[in-house]
Each structure stands twice: as structure tokens, then as C-alpha cells.
Amino acid sequence: MSDPSVRRYSGRSVDEWKAARRERLLDAALELFGTDGYPATSVERLCAQAKVSTRHFYHEFQNKEAVLLAVHAQVIELGVRSTGDALAATQDAPVRERIAAALDGYLQTIMTDLRRARISFVEVVGVSPAVEEQRIAFRELLVSSVVAIGDEAVARGEITRKDFRFLGLSFMGAVNTVVYDWMLADPRPPEQQVQAALRALAVNLMTADPRDGDPSAG
């Protein structure tokens, strides 16, 4: 039975209306930031796209940057959840399978929707200290996953120890560059082709014996 003290409008409570309004603004931000870009999108355009008044916009967000932070956080949440689910599902699998599954989970969240890719790799870069802090924090989270996968594989005797943090940073730099180039390519290669190449690179970086390239090793 509904609470009689909660005011309802067209069958919705005030909180439900606010949540729906916020969601429309985030959907508008994903569309406009992910197509026309963050600098080209005004608060007025966001409101028009979301069918929300500017007065109500400022009930939900302090400014346009706050919307960018929120929509980027949604993209991050998708990536973290997909990567985490992949790692959980392959917990007892060989390290090559775990690396491939984790990478596929992450790439699928950003490459199946070019708007997410653009926000992740273009629109959030260098916008402000707050946005940069969020971007770097997400990168650190991904790198820590690489380190955890590597440490577990070493403990199992699957691979030799190496600087997994360095490898994680290097690989994330490669992903950023490759996906950005893929976004701009015309014609654009199939996403499965790019994912396969990045998968092979990740597996090789993590599993190659560092002594193989050292002439002094033996």
C-alpha cells in the first residue's frame, strides 16, 4: 500500500520524477557529448534534448561539468562491472583466458557504442582537475586489475614475475591510441578485428618470459 504522505503526480512520486529527469539529462549528455562533443554542447542544448527546463537542470547538476562527470561515471560503472563479471566467471581458468575475458568485457562496453568511446578517450581528457582526477582514478582501477591478474598467475606458476603495473599502464596507453584511431578511421575496421589484435597484445605482454629478449639470460 502506498504511503499517503508521499505526493504523487501522474502516478509518480516527486523522487521518481526527479530520478526520471536526471536520467533524461544523462541520456542527453551521452548523445550530445558523444557526438558533437563536450565543448560544443551548452546547458541549453542539454535541456532541450532532455526536455527539461534550465531551472530544473540546476536542481540536478551544479553545472555542465557535473553532467560530464556523471555520464563518465556511468561509462566507468559499465566497464568495471563487465570486467569484474568476466574475471569472476574465469576465476579458475588459465591466465590467457582470464586476460582475454577481462579485456573483451571492457572493450565491449566502449566499442559497441561510439558515444561511450568518444567520452572515454576524447571528451574527458584535460577538461578540468576534477574530471582528470576521475579519469586517472579509473585508469588506476584498470591497472590494479592487471596487477592482480598477474600476481595470481605468478602464484599459480603460470608466468614469471614482471612489472605488471608498467605493463598495465603501457597497455592502457595502447588501448587509448588504438581505439581513438579506430573511431576516426573511414572505413572503420570491424570492432572484432581490433579487439582480437588488442587481445593478442595483452596476452603476449602478460605471458611472455622477459628473459626471452635478454641475451644475457640463460
C-alpha positions in Angstrom: 0.0 0.0 0.0 1.4 3.4 -1.0 2.4 6.0 1.7 -0.4 8.6 1.8 2.1 11.2 2.9 4.0 10.9 -0.4 2.7 13.3 -3.0 2.2 11.8 -6.4 1.9 13.3 -9.9 0.6 11.3 -12.8 1.2 8.2 -10.7 4.8 9.1 -9.8 6.3 10.4 -6.5 8.4 13.5 -6.6 11.5 11.4 -6.1 10.5 9.3 -9.1 10.0 12.4 -11.3 13.4 13.7 -10.2 15.1 10.4 -11.0 13.5 10.3 -14.4 14.5 13.9 -15.1 18.1 13.2 -14.1 18.2 10.1 -16.3 16.9 12.1 -19.3 19.7 14.6 -18.8 22.3 11.9 -18.6 20.9 10.3 -21.8 21.1 13.7 -23.5 24.7 14.1 -22.3 25.7 10.8 -23.7 24.2 11.7 -27.0 25.5 15.2 -27.3 28.9 14.9 -25.7 29.4 11.6 -27.5 28.5 13.1 -30.9 29.0 16.8 -31.1 31.4 16.9 -28.2 31.5 18.5 -24.7 32.7 22.0 -25.7 30.1 22.3 -28.4 27.2 21.4 -26.1 25.6 24.1 -23.9 23.4 23.6 -20.9 20.6 24.9 -23.0 21.1 22.2 -25.7 21.2 19.6 -23.0 18.0 20.8 -21.6 16.3 20.9 -25.0 17.5 17.4 -25.8 16.2 16.1 -22.4 13.0 18.2 -22.4 14.0 19.7 -19.1 13.9 23.3 -18.1 17.1 25.1 -17.2 15.7 25.7 -13.8 15.2 22.0 -13.2 18.6 21.3 -14.7 20.2 23.3 -11.8 18.2 21.3 -9.4 20.0 18.2 -10.6 23.5 19.5 -11.5 25.7 22.3 -10.4 27.0 23.0 -14.0 27.8 21.3 -17.3 31.0 19.8 -15.9 29.0 17.9 -13.2 26.9 16.3 -16.0 30.2 15.2 -17.8 31.4 13.7 -14.5 28.1 11.8 -14.0 27.9 10.4 -17.5 31.5 9.4 -17.5 30.9 7.7 -14.2 28.1 5.7 -15.9 30.6 4.6 -18.5 33.1 3.7 -15.9 30.5 1.7 -14.0 29.7 -0.3 -17.1 33.4 -1.1 -17.7 34.1 -2.0 -14.1 31.0 -4.3 -13.9 31.8 -6.0 -17.3 35.4 -6.6 -16.4 34.6 -7.8 -12.9 32.0 -10.2 -14.2 34.4 -11.6 -16.7 37.1 -12.1 -14.1 34.6 -13.7 -11.7 33.5 -16.1 -14.4 37.0 -17.2 -15.2 38.4 -17.3 -11.7 39.9 -20.8 -12.1 40.7 -20.5 -15.8 44.3 -20.2 -17.2 45.7 -16.7 -17.2 45.4 -16.4 -21.0 41.7 -17.0 -20.8 41.3 -14.5 -17.9 43.2 -11.8 -19.7 41.1 -12.3 -22.9 37.8 -12.3 -21.0 38.6 -9.2 -18.9 39.7 -7.3 -22.0 36.7 -8.3 -24.0 34.4 -7.3 -21.2 36.0 -3.8 -21.0 36.2 -3.2 -24.8 32.6 -4.3 -25.4 31.3 -1.6 -23.1 33.1 1.2 -25.1 33.3 -0.1 -28.7 29.7 -1.2 -29.1 28.7 2.5 -28.6 30.9 5.1 -30.2 29.4 7.8 -27.9 30.9 6.0 -24.9 34.3 5.6 -26.6 34.4 9.3 -27.5 33.5 10.4 -24.0 36.1 8.0 -22.5 39.0 8.8 -24.8 38.4 12.3 -26.1 35.9 14.4 -24.2 37.1 13.9 -20.6 40.8 14.5 -21.4 42.1 17.7 -19.8 38.7 19.3 -19.2 39.4 20.2 -15.5 41.2 18.9 -12.5 38.0 17.2 -11.2 37.4 15.4 -14.5 41.1 14.5 -14.8 41.1 13.1 -11.3 38.1 10.8 -12.2 39.7 9.7 -15.4 43.0 8.8 -13.7 41.3 7.0 -10.9 39.5 4.8 -13.4 42.8 4.1 -15.2 44.4 3.2 -11.9 41.5 0.8 -11.2 42.1 -1.0 -14.5 45.8 -1.1 -13.9 45.2 -2.6 -10.5 43.2 -5.4 -12.2 46.1 -6.1 -14.5 48.4 -6.3 -11.5 46.0 -8.6 -9.6 45.7 -11.0 -12.6 49.5 -11.1 -13.0 50.1 -11.7 -9.3 47.6 -14.6 -9.2 49.2 -16.1 -12.3 52.6 -15.9 -10.8 51.3 -17.6 -7.6 49.9 -20.4 -9.7 53.2 -20.8 -11.5 51.7 -19.9 -14.9 54.0 -17.0 -15.7 57.2 -15.3 -14.4 57.1 -12.2 -12.4 57.5 -8.8 -14.1 56.5 -5.2 -13.6 52.7 -5.7 -14.1 51.9 -2.1 -13.2 54.2 -0.9 -16.0 52.6 -3.4 -18.4 49.1 -2.2 -17.4 50.0 1.4 -18.0 51.6 0.6 -21.3 48.7 -1.5 -22.4 46.1 1.1 -21.4 48.0 3.7 -23.5 47.9 1.3 -26.4 44.1 0.8 -26.0 43.5 4.6 -25.9 45.5 5.2 -29.1 44.2 2.2 -31.0 40.5 2.8 -30.1 40.8 6.5 -30.9 42.3 5.7 -34.3 39.6 3.1 -34.9 36.9 5.7 -34.1 38.3 8.1 -36.7 39.0 5.5 -39.4 37.0 5.6 -42.6 36.1 3.0 -43.4 36.2 1.8 -39.8 37.6 -1.8 -39.4 35.2 -4.3 -37.7 35.4 -3.9 -34.0 36.0 -7.7 -33.6 39.2 -7.3 -35.6 40.5 -4.5 -33.3 39.5 -6.4 -30.2 41.3 -9.6 -31.4 44.5 -7.6 -32.1 44.4 -5.9 -28.6 43.6 -9.3 -27.0 46.7 -10.9 -28.6 48.8 -7.9 -27.5 47.6 -8.1 -23.9 48.1 -11.9 -23.7 51.6 -11.5 -25.1 52.6 -8.7 -22.8 51.4 -10.6 -19.7 52.7 -14.1 -20.5 55.9 -13.6 -22.5 59.0 -14.5 -20.5 61.1 -11.3 -20.0 64.3 -13.4 -20.3 63.4 -14.3 -23.9 64.6 -10.9 -25.1 67.7 -10.7 -22.8 70.8 -12.1 -24.5 72.5 -12.4 -21.0 69.7 -14.7 -19.8 70.5 -18.4 -19.9 
